[in-house]
Amino acid sequence: MKKRVTLTFPKRTVHMPVTYRLAKDFNVAANIIRAQVAPNQIGTLLVELSGDIDQLDAALDWIRSQDINISTASREIAIDEETCVDCGLCTGVCPTEALTLHAQTAQLNFTRSRCIVCEQCIPTCPVQAISINL
């Protein structure tokens, strides 16, 4: 089973080796999608956790016990096709190739199932045609 969650770390727990503990103690793999972590600051980590459902639940309980806030990542990328000028800049920063340009028409294609909601495309778009739906 897989779950995509955002972990928000208080300043005092930023130094914890969370992904190591998840793998070692709970046999849960953590695919880090985006991280914003710095010493003495609140940190956030968007991860996709995968493992047995019971192990995932135990791992999430442990995370909560460490005063780390967990929120379900149910956001998705939205593209305003009317605003988009099909420039292709977003395709260059998309790590999963969810954004591509059609070979014949040069129009932007968005494959939602490939998108990991890393949000790298949002600031890249010169006409602000890409946004996040919560």
C-alpha positions as CSV (number, residue, x, y, z in Angstrom):
1,M,0.0,0.0,0.0
2,K,1.1,3.6,-0.7
3,K,0.3,6.8,1.1
4,R,1.4,10.3,0.2
5,V,1.7,12.5,3.3
6,T,3.2,15.8,4.3
7,L,5.2,15.8,7.5
8,T,5.7,19.1,9.4
9,F,8.6,19.0,11.9
10,P,8.8,21.3,14.9
11,K,12.2,23.0,15.2
12,R,13.4,20.5,17.9
13,T,12.7,17.4,15.7
14,V,14.2,18.5,12.4
15,H,17.4,16.7,13.2
16,M,15.7,13.3,13.6
17,P,16.5,10.5,11.0
18,V,12.8,9.8,10.2
19,T,13.2,8.0,6.9
20,Y,15.9,5.8,8.3
21,R,13.7,4.9,11.3
22,L,10.8,4.2,9.0
23,A,12.9,1.7,6.9
24,K,14.7,0.1,9.8
25,D,12.0,-0.1,12.5
26,F,8.8,-0.5,10.4
27,N,10.0,-1.8,7.0
28,V,8.3,1.2,5.3
29,A,10.0,2.8,2.3
30,A,9.9,6.6,2.1
31,N,10.2,8.2,-1.4
32,I,11.0,11.8,-0.7
33,I,9.2,14.0,-3.2
34,R,10.0,17.4,-1.7
35,A,11.9,18.6,1.4
36,Q,12.3,21.9,3.0
37,V,14.4,21.3,6.1
38,A,16.9,23.6,7.8
39,P,18.4,23.7,11.3
40,N,16.3,25.6,13.9
41,Q,13.4,26.1,11.5
42,I,10.1,24.3,11.0
43,G,10.6,21.7,8.3
44,T,8.3,20.1,5.8
45,L,8.7,16.8,3.9
46,L,6.4,15.5,1.2
47,V,6.9,11.7,1.1
48,E,5.2,8.7,-0.5
49,L,5.3,5.9,2.0
50,S,4.9,2.3,0.9
51,G,4.7,-0.9,2.8
52,D,2.2,-3.3,4.5
53,I,-0.9,-1.5,5.8
54,D,-0.3,-2.5,9.4
55,Q,3.3,-1.4,9.2
56,L,2.3,1.9,7.6
57,D,-0.2,2.6,10.4
58,A,2.4,1.7,13.0
59,A,4.9,4.0,11.3
60,L,2.4,6.9,11.2
61,D,1.6,6.4,14.9
62,W,5.3,6.6,15.7
63,I,5.7,9.7,13.6
64,R,2.8,11.4,15.5
65,S,4.4,10.3,18.9
66,Q,7.4,12.3,17.9
67,D,5.3,15.5,17.7
68,I,5.5,15.5,13.9
69,N,2.3,16.7,12.2
70,I,1.0,14.5,9.4
71,S,-1.4,15.7,6.7
72,T,-2.7,13.7,3.8
73,A,-1.4,15.0,0.5
74,S,-4.6,15.1,-1.6
75,R,-3.5,18.0,-3.7
76,E,-3.2,17.9,-7.5
77,I,-1.9,20.0,-10.3
78,A,-4.4,21.9,-12.5
79,I,-3.6,23.4,-15.9
80,D,-5.6,26.2,-17.4
81,E,-5.7,25.2,-21.0
82,E,-7.1,28.6,-22.0
83,T,-4.1,30.4,-20.5
84,C,-1.4,27.9,-21.4
85,V,0.7,29.0,-24.5
86,D,2.3,25.5,-24.9
87,C,5.8,26.9,-24.4
88,G,7.1,23.7,-22.9
89,L,9.1,25.2,-20.1
90,C,7.3,23.1,-17.5
91,T,8.3,19.9,-19.3
92,G,11.9,20.6,-18.6
93,V,11.4,20.6,-14.8
94,C,8.9,17.7,-14.5
95,P,10.9,14.8,-13.0
96,T,8.3,12.2,-14.0
97,E,7.5,13.4,-17.5
98,A,3.9,13.9,-16.5
99,L,4.1,17.1,-18.6
100,T,5.1,16.6,-22.2
101,L,4.7,18.3,-25.6
102,H,2.8,16.4,-28.3
103,A,5.3,15.5,-31.1
104,Q,3.0,16.6,-34.0
105,T,0.9,19.4,-32.5
106,A,3.4,20.8,-30.0
107,Q,0.5,21.1,-27.5
108,L,1.1,20.4,-23.8
109,N,-0.1,17.0,-22.6
110,F,-0.6,16.3,-18.9
111,T,-0.6,12.7,-17.7
112,R,-2.2,13.1,-14.2
113,S,-1.3,9.5,-13.1
114,R,2.4,10.2,-13.5
115,C,2.3,13.5,-11.5
116,I,3.8,13.4,-8.0
117,V,2.7,16.9,-7.2
118,C,6.3,18.1,-6.7
119,E,5.1,21.6,-7.8
120,Q,8.3,22.4,-9.7
121,C,6.2,23.3,-12.8
122,I,4.2,26.0,-11.0
123,P,6.9,28.7,-10.7
124,T,8.3,27.7,-14.1
125,C,5.2,28.7,-16.0
126,P,5.6,32.2,-17.4
127,V,1.9,32.8,-17.9
128,Q,0.8,31.2,-14.5
129,A,-1.4,28.6,-16.2
130,I,-0.4,25.9,-13.7
131,S,-1.8,25.9,-10.2
132,I,-2.5,23.5,-7.3
133,N,-5.9,22.3,-6.4
134,L,-6.3,21.5,-2.7
